[in-house]
């Protein structure tokens, strides 16, 4: 299976090599490494690895925890092949090439880009925050693994940010800036794997994709969540 492993490690020569060797000795085949942050002598890296399905991840966690200065921030299943930021332009090109299905194209692709479980585009009512028990959002499109109905977090005020629900589900939220439309992406908690929350770098990436898609799709987004016009 494909796993995403988020590790905080000392930002000094040799640390990355130690983590890579430990992953390899434990049986993980590294297919991608993404540096999310380098600050104050520490780095946050995401490793995407192929892990034997029959093997226990506890062995991998124990090996990483034994490296001085290394902390495992999360380990979770990745959906599909790893993707890099260079593929964002390709996704936006697909949105522009078929704007009628542009929102669906974006929502279906985002979970793979951010190693998430599902995503939905929803129209949030203006009085969401004042409603008892939360508001009812109109779903414009949901990716194939999204629960029915989607479990949406409190997203108002509408701004790009990360949050964690009471059940441990991590969310990233980014508004389109049109008619209360927002894109919500989720990583769900599943023992023994524990997903890491969305890093600021990932939230920025999501926000950039959403802003660019809003420019491409324009007035089409104002119709999301509205009932179809009948003769």
C-alpha positions as CSV (number, residue, x, y, z in Angstrom):
1,X,0.0,0.0,0.0
2,X,1.0,3.6,-0.4
3,X,1.7,5.6,2.7
4,X,2.5,9.2,3.5
5,X,4.9,9.6,6.4
6,X,5.4,13.1,7.9
7,X,8.6,13.5,9.9
8,X,10.1,16.4,11.8
9,X,13.9,16.1,11.9
10,X,17.0,18.2,12.6
11,X,17.9,20.4,9.6
12,X,21.5,19.3,9.3
13,X,23.6,17.1,7.0
14,X,22.9,13.4,7.5
15,X,19.5,13.6,9.2
16,X,17.6,13.0,6.0
17,X,19.8,10.1,5.1
18,X,19.2,8.5,8.5
19,X,15.5,8.7,8.0
20,X,15.7,7.3,4.4
21,X,17.9,4.4,5.5
22,X,15.6,3.5,8.4
23,X,12.6,3.5,6.0
24,X,14.5,1.3,3.6
25,X,15.6,-1.2,6.3
26,X,12.1,-1.4,7.6
27,X,10.8,-2.4,4.2
28,X,9.5,0.9,2.8
29,X,10.3,1.8,-0.8
30,X,10.5,5.6,-1.0
31,X,8.9,7.1,-4.1
32,X,8.8,10.8,-3.2
33,X,10.1,13.3,-0.6
34,X,8.6,16.7,-0.2
35,X,10.1,19.4,2.1
36,X,7.2,21.3,3.7
37,X,9.2,23.5,6.0
38,X,12.7,24.5,7.1
39,X,12.8,26.8,10.1
40,X,14.8,27.2,13.3
41,X,17.1,24.3,12.6
42,X,14.2,21.9,12.0
43,X,12.7,20.5,8.8
44,X,9.3,18.9,8.2
45,X,9.3,16.4,5.4
46,X,6.6,14.2,3.8
47,X,7.8,10.8,2.6
48,X,5.6,8.8,0.2
49,X,6.5,5.2,0.4
50,X,5.3,1.8,-0.8
51,X,4.7,-0.4,2.2
52,X,4.1,-4.2,2.2
53,X,0.4,-4.6,3.1
54,X,1.1,-7.6,5.4
55,X,3.8,-5.8,7.4
56,X,3.0,-4.0,10.7
57,X,3.5,-0.3,10.6
58,X,4.5,-0.3,14.3
59,X,8.0,-1.6,13.2
60,X,8.4,1.4,10.9
61,X,7.3,3.8,13.6
62,X,9.6,2.3,16.2
63,X,12.6,2.6,13.8
64,X,12.0,6.2,13.1
65,X,11.4,7.0,16.8
66,X,14.8,5.6,17.6
67,X,16.6,8.2,15.5
68,X,17.8,11.1,17.7
69,X,15.9,14.3,17.1
70,X,13.3,12.7,14.8
71,X,9.6,12.9,15.5
72,X,6.9,11.2,13.4
73,X,4.0,13.7,13.0
74,X,1.7,11.3,11.2
75,X,1.4,8.3,8.9
76,X,-1.6,7.6,6.7
77,X,-2.7,6.0,3.5
78,X,-2.1,8.0,0.4
79,X,-4.7,7.9,-2.4
80,X,-3.1,7.2,-5.8
81,X,0.3,8.0,-7.0
82,X,2.2,10.9,-5.4
83,X,2.0,14.2,-7.2
84,X,4.1,17.4,-7.2
85,X,3.2,21.0,-7.4
86,X,4.2,21.0,-11.1
87,X,1.0,19.1,-11.8
88,X,-1.2,21.9,-10.5
89,X,-0.8,23.7,-13.8
90,X,-1.9,20.6,-15.6
91,X,-5.0,20.3,-13.4
92,X,-5.9,24.0,-14.0
93,X,-5.5,23.4,-17.8
94,X,-8.0,20.5,-17.5
95,X,-10.4,22.8,-15.6
96,X,-10.0,25.5,-18.4
97,X,-10.4,23.0,-21.2
98,X,-13.8,21.8,-19.9
99,X,-15.3,24.5,-17.7
100,X,-18.7,22.9,-17.7
101,X,-17.2,20.1,-15.6
102,X,-14.4,22.3,-14.1
103,X,-15.5,22.2,-10.5
104,X,-16.0,18.4,-10.5
105,X,-12.5,18.1,-12.1
106,X,-11.0,20.2,-9.3
107,X,-12.8,18.4,-6.5
108,X,-12.0,14.9,-7.8
109,X,-8.3,15.7,-8.2
110,X,-7.5,17.6,-4.9
111,X,-7.5,14.5,-2.6
112,X,-4.8,12.9,-4.7
113,X,-2.8,16.1,-4.8
114,X,-2.9,16.5,-1.0
115,X,-2.9,12.9,0.1
116,X,-6.4,13.4,1.5
117,X,-9.4,11.0,1.8
118,X,-12.1,13.2,0.2
119,X,-13.1,16.6,-0.9
120,X,-16.4,18.5,-1.4
121,X,-17.4,21.9,-2.9
122,X,-20.2,23.3,-0.9
123,X,-22.2,26.6,-0.7
124,X,-22.3,27.8,2.9
125,X,-25.3,29.8,4.0
126,X,-24.5,33.3,5.2
127,X,-26.0,32.6,8.6
128,X,-24.1,29.3,9.1
129,X,-22.4,30.3,12.3
130,X,-25.6,31.5,14.0
131,X,-27.6,28.3,13.3
132,X,-28.1,25.9,16.2
133,X,-26.2,22.8,15.4
134,X,-24.5,24.3,12.4
135,X,-25.8,25.2,9.0
136,X,-26.9,23.1,6.0
137,X,-24.6,23.5,3.1
138,X,-25.6,22.8,-0.5
139,X,-23.2,20.3,-2.1
140,X,-22.0,21.3,-5.5
141,X,-19.8,18.3,-6.0
142,X,-18.2,15.6,-3.8
143,X,-15.3,13.3,-4.6
144,X,-15.9,9.5,-4.7
145,X,-14.9,8.8,-1.1
146,X,-16.8,11.5,0.5
147,X,-19.4,10.4,3.1
148,X,-23.1,11.0,2.4
149,X,-24.0,13.5,3.7
150,X,-20.5,15.0,4.0
151,X,-19.4,15.8,7.5
152,X,-18.4,19.5,7.2
153,X,-16.6,21.5,9.8
154,X,-17.6,25.0,10.9
155,X,-16.1,27.0,8.0
156,X,-17.1,30.5,8.7
157,X,-15.6,33.0,8.5
158,X,-14.7,32.0,4.9
159,X,-10.9,32.0,4.8
160,X,-8.2,29.5,3.8
161,X,-7.1,27.5,6.9
162,X,-6.6,24.1,8.5
163,X,-8.7,22.7,11.4
164,X,-9.3,19.4,13.2
165,X,-12.7,18.1,14.1
166,X,-13.7,16.5,17.4
167,X,-13.5,13.0,15.9
168,X,-9.9,13.6,14.8
169,X,-10.6,14.3,11.1
170,X,-8.3,17.0,9.7
171,X,-9.7,19.5,7.3
172,X,-8.3,22.2,4.9
173,X,-10.7,24.9,3.8
174,X,-10.4,27.4,0.9
175,X,-13.1,29.8,-0.3
176,X,-13.7,30.5,-4.0
177,X,-14.7,34.1,-3.2
178,X,-18.1,33.7,-4.9
179,X,-21.5,33.1,-3.5
180,X,-20.3,31.4,-0.3
181,X,-18.7,28.5,-2.2
182,X,-15.9,26.7,-0.4
183,X,-13.7,23.7,-1.0
184,X,-13.3,21.4,2.0
185,X,-10.6,18.6,2.0
186,X,-10.4,15.9,4.7
187,X,-8.0,13.4,6.1
188,X,-9.7,10.9,8.4
189,X,-8.2,9.2,11.5
190,X,-7.9,5.4,11.2
191,X,-6.0,3.3,13.7
192,X,-3.2,2.3,13.7
193,X,-2.4,5.0,11.2
194,X,-2.8,8.6,12.3
195,X,-3.1,11.3,9.6
196,X,-1.2,14.5,10.1
197,X,-3.1,17.8,9.9
198,X,-2.7,20.0,6.9
199,X,0.5,22.0,6.9
200,X,0.5,25.7,6.0
201,X,2.2,24.9,2.8
202,X,-0.6,22.5,1.8
203,X,-3.3,25.1,2.7
204,X,-1.5,27.7,0.6
205,X,-1.4,25.2,-2.3
206,X,-5.1,24.5,-2.0
207,X,-5.9,28.2,-1.8
208,X,-3.9,28.9,-4.9
209,X,-5.7,26.2,-6.9
210,X,-9.1,27.4,-5.7
211,X,-8.3,31.1,-6.5
212,X,-7.1,30.1,-10.0
213,X,-10.1,27.9,-10.6
214,X,-12.4,30.7,-9.5
215,X,-10.9,33.0,-12.2
216,X,-11.2,30.3,-14.8
217,X,-14.8,29.4,-14.1
218,X,-16.1,32.8,-13.3
219,X,-19.8,33.2,-13.2
220,X,-20.4,29.5,-13.5
221,X,-19.6,29.2,-9.8
222,X,-22.6,31.4,-8.9
223,X,-24.9,28.7,-10.1
224,X,-23.4,26.0,-7.9
225,X,-25.9,24.6,-5.4
226,X,-28.9,26.3,-7.1
227,X,-31.8,24.2,-8.3
228,X,-31.9,23.7,-12.1
229,X,-34.1,26.0,-14.1
230,X,-37.1,24.3,-15.5
231,X,-39.3,25.4,-18.4
